[in-house]
Amino acid sequence: MFKAACSLIGEQKWENCSGRVENYNSLNGAINSLFKVLNNLSFKRDKGDRKIRSSTYDIEHIIYAVISDYFVSDDGNLRERTALIYKALDIKTLVLSPAQLVSKLNQLDALE
């Protein structure tokens, strides 16, 4: 079902040659659609009373992070969902845990 949803979205380029996001409304719709498909499949879905509000904020964070180098969250389920969505949409933002970000920054610092 997820692959079918991805094929309906098609292969779109979300960034222009300077790396700026273009066609934001389509990207927003694609992320929302794929997130809902993952919810329907119960893939790493939030459980409990706060799931609807949490889901709304999660989608917003996923969308906003598209223009960043890193998406960082201590929520493992959200990281897995985000990584899957970004891969499906060919978004280059790296999905990391806080510990992975610290490690990445230390590696970059060591290169200087």
N, C-alpha and C positions, 0 to 999 in steps of 0.2 A: 504494500500500500504506500509506503514512504517513497519507494522508487517510482511508483506511478505518479505520485504528486510531484516529484522532482522533474519527471519527464514532461508534465503539463506546464511547468514553469519554463522549461527550455533552457538553453544555454544563452544567458544574457551577460553582457559586460556591465558591471555596476560602476566601474571607475573609468574616468577619461585618462588620457595619456599622462596627465600630471598627478594622477592618483586621487583626484577628488571624486567623491561619489556623485554620480549623475542618476537621474531617474529614481529619485528617492522614494516616490510613492509606490512604484513597482517593487522596489526592494523591500519596503515596509510590508507590502501585501504578501510578498513571497515568504518573508520570515514569519509573519503571522500565520500564514497557511500551513507552513511546515511545522510550526510549533503546535498548531491544533491537531495536525495529523499525528504527531508524536503523542499528544494527550489522548487521542482516540485509541491509539495502540497501547496506551498505558506504559510507554517507554520512559523509565526514570521519572515518573510523574510525582508531583507533590502530593502528599497525603495530609488529611486533617482539615480543620476549620478554615485555615488561612489560605487554602490553595488557590482560590479565585483571585484574591488580591495579590498574592505572591506571583501568580502566573502573569498577571498584567505587568508588574514591575520587572519580572524576568525578561519578558518580550522587549520592553523598553530598553533594558540594559543591553540585550543582544543587538538591537538596532543601533543604539548609540555607539557601541564599541566597534562597529564596522569601520569607522574612520580612525580607529586607534591601532597601535601596533599590537597591543595585548588586551585580552579579556581576562580579568582575574576574579576568581570567586573561590570561596572556601566550600561551596556547595558542589560536591562531586557529581550529583545527578544533573545539575544545571550545566556544569562543564561538559559532560558527555553529550547532552542535548545540543548545546551550542556548537561544539566541535562538529557534530553530525550535520547541523544546518549550514555552518560555514563551509564545510567540505562540499556539500551538495550545491551550494551557490558559488563555489570557487572564490570565497572570501579569504584573504591572506592573513587576517588577524589571528595571532596565536592565542590559544585558550590554555590558561595556566592556573595552577593553585597558587596561593600566596608563597608557599615554600619554593615552588618552581620559579616564581618571579624573582625571589631573592637570589636563587642560584644563578638565574640568567643574568641578573644585574651584576653579580660578583664576577661572572665570566667576562662580561663586557668591560668591567672595571679593570680586570687583569690584563686585558688587551691594550689598555692605554698606557 
